[in-house]
Amino acid sequence: MRPPSLRHPLLIGTSALVVAAGLAAAPLRPAEAGAAPGPTASAELSTTTRLADRRSVVIGDRFYAMSTADGLYPAAGWHITGEMGGFWTPPLKLLDGLWFGLDGTWLGDAKGKAKAERHTFGFGYTRTRYAAANGVRVERTDVVPDGLRAGLIGLKLTSDKTRTVRLDVDAHSELMSAYPWGWTTPDQSTYNLPDTGSYQNGALLFREQGTPPVANAPRHDFAAYVAADRKPVWHALGSAHRGPQDPPVVCPSTGTAPDRCDDSAFGKGTGGRLSYDVRVPAGRGTTVWVAVAGSDRGTSEAGAALATALRDPAGLAARKIASRQALAANTVVDLPGDRRLQQSIEWSKQNLADSVQEARDLRIRVTREGRRFPAPAGTVNRARWYGAGWPDYPWLFGTDGEYTAFAAVPAGQFDAIKAHLRALRDTSEIANARSGKVVHEVISDGSVYFGANDDAGNTDETAKFPSAVALVWRWTGDRRFLDEMYGFTVRNMRFIVERWDEDGDGWPEGLGNVERSGMGVEKLDNAVYTIRGLRDLADMARAKGDTATVTWADARAAAMERDFDRTWWAGGTTDGFAESIDDPADPANDNRPVFQRHWTGVTPMDAVLVRPGQVTRPLASDERAAVALAKREEPCYTGENGFFHTGTGPTSAEGGNRGPSCDDAVSTVQSERSIFSLGNGVMATAEGNHGRLAQQRRYTAANARSQLDPALAELPGAMPEILPSPDFDPPNIDRKLTDRSMVLQAWGAYGTLWPVVHHQLGLSPDMGRGRLEIVPQLPPGQSRIAGRDIRVGSGSVAVTAEASARTLRTSVNLRADGASLVIGHVLPRGAQVKAVTLNGRSVAHSLRQSARGTEVIVQAGTRRGQATLTITLR
């Protein structure tokens, strides 16, 4: 399907641009079964219910804004209590909000005439429709052009007759840096300075200037502009301009916040109003564009961004939407047996693109978890990354980005994930003096909250970094990227082996993904990802001709693998791997397993190892994996919406939900039946690695529902951090806006894109060596799946996999030069091969035993174009 042309008038109003699905009325309707997949099949999602309770976010790489779905701006977020919403250009907040009044009626005010009726999330924009007031209806579109420190709001006014209306625009500034936070030393009560407001040439200008009374604080020269694409007829200045939210309810800096508040105790902003007389022609209507622009470098950059935004706002909006339609044209899947997952793939690609952020001149300072504010150790001139989550985690993380890499590469978002890994490396090299340790959390101003050399962790993200680099290299074939990153990956693994094994037992110490009471000092996920990191480092070293590193890394990994099962299998009734060893309550009994039912117990099945001369397999043996995964499927570990953070124990006091086969192992930690989209992704990957696609669907379906199901999706189309769960109750939409998990979290796409493209369609690129394997496995009960325009190397590939009672077929259309193709198919359990043909001719084949099952493999040679493998079964 070819997307319709993009014309400026279609950007505001009821549009033929997209196919909308109404969340409030019925479950989302994906493309009809059998229809050709296309990027416009689900390009808008709408809801009409509880708009005042739903968060909405519109994002560009240098600017974003968060409101509620009714177009209002109550205080939200908790890093700086109540200040994480509003308008931002990283690393700077600009405004608490903008409010629009029409002839004295505020848009979105539940007490007024112009109530919000519908909110829509689209590919690159949001749209809000309001009830008609005084004969005029307004539809609002929010869009953020990429590459610009400005955002746009378009208000389309339509009327039954020609009339002139008064449009008021209220703005309240809050020029505030992303760091420090509300509880750090210093905090924002000291670091934030009062704003001033003025009126200049039709625009409101807000400024914060001066140096905070904090050692090592830089001078603030913050600026924010608000203006429209026409001259105002009136203006006013003063702090009491908040639309219908005036006077504000203030969130305290500590203690319990009210159910809803409009400002925070950290707030030192001011405000203003711009008023316009707008002529609205009968029938045709008119559109008013309002821009917000800003900079942490003063008025020159902010003013230039404002001028660019208002020079051709409709054109900028059109280009943003066109760029998102172009992005949607990569990795287009057709899943006739699972249309919701197909639709989730479309939105997962957009979620990833929404998450890309950029900042300049990051001053790298190590804050020791917010306890100090030293002079910067250096500067990163330009950093670009996948923000972890909105509104409280829009900055750079190690572990988040490394999991997100497994979603980014099958989505074809190569440049973004390369940039993320470069940003991690550049920041880590400064913060940790080239030690090789990867930082954990970096705010957009360069403040390193955690992950310095002397911090206790996180060991796992240093171990995962070489694997992320290897993954990107294999999918892109980019030798220059490998060369650029290689030295840092060597130092990553040297740091772990030489600095994090104080007792010399071969297992690294330090913090991992889970930190709960009673854990041993050596964590399962750290051990698993260290083994994988060593194997991936050795693979890259072979490509580099670094034989010394190959020998060292392979030998170290092999030694750990030999002892892995004996050390980490908990045994007894647990049927699982211990999440840590070296029990702190029994230090004399070194390496005693500590079994606590955390989600990290699945990581041995999640991590796949590349070993020289062997079939690529997960770390866990097939026998252990079958037992451990079956156990994790039980109600002790998995609920309606997926995989628990920490499973339940043997007594009802630990959370109930105990099934008849739950283990009776002694646990030193309370159950946490919260369901994270990442946990579902890890479980879906573990199931797929072992060919358990029927079980995998439980977790891919859960993540898809969190985006698309009317009962679960707070912002339709956005995958959240935490799904509705027994121990995350109430869900986000019923919580205070200052006490919610993220409405959009990047890493959850690991649970949709990777399982579909890697496991089901079977892509395993090794483009760095000019090889591409495509070995699909159809989920049970499905007869056909397909994907096209999947990026590999400098080209792309299309794959169709089909199955009938006696025939398996894999069709590949390869548009990449110099790739040696291996084509195959996973056999159904117990099936026997009668004949194999490639493009209609009999061909030699081999049967390969993998963790997924028996694979029929054919060496198709170096080719470009169509190749069809047909397997006839007995």
Beta strands, then each sheet from edge to edge (+ up, - down):
strand 1: 20-22
strand 2: 44-47
strand 3: 55-60
strand 4: 63-68
strand 5: 86-89
strand 6: 92-102
strand 7: 105-106
strand 8: 116-122
strand 9: 125-130
strand 10: 136-143
strand 11: 150-159
strand 12: 163-177
strand 13: 196-200
strand 14: 203-210
strand 15: 220-228
strand 16: 234-237
strand 17: 250-251
strand 18: 263-264
strand 19: 271-280
strand 20: 286-295
strand 21: 332-334
strand 22: 356-366
strand 23: 378-386
strand 24: 389-390
strand 25: 396-397
strand 26: 441-442
strand 27: 447-450
strand 28: 522-523
strand 29: 580-581
strand 30: 593-594
strand 31: 608-609
strand 32: 617-618
strand 33: 638-639
strand 34: 642-646
strand 35: 672-676
strand 36: 722-723
strand 37: 744-745
strand 38: 763-766
strand 39: 771-774
strand 40: 784-792
strand 41: 795-803
strand 42: 807-815
strand 43: 820-826
strand 44: 833-838
strand 45: 841-842
strand 46: 846-850
strand 47: 853-862
strand 48: 865-873
sheet 1: 1+ 2+ 8- 9+ 10- 11+ 20- 15+ 14- 13+
sheet 2: 3+ 4- 5+ 6- 7+
sheet 3: 3+ 4- 5+ 6- 12+ 19- 16+
sheet 4: 17+ 18+
sheet 5: 21+ 40- 41+ 42- 48+ 44- 45+
sheet 6: 23+ 22- 27- 26+ 25-
sheet 7: 24+ 37-
sheet 8: 28+ 29- 30+
sheet 9: 31+ 32-
sheet 10: 33+ 34- 35+ 36-
sheet 11: 38+ 39- 43- 47+ 46-
end
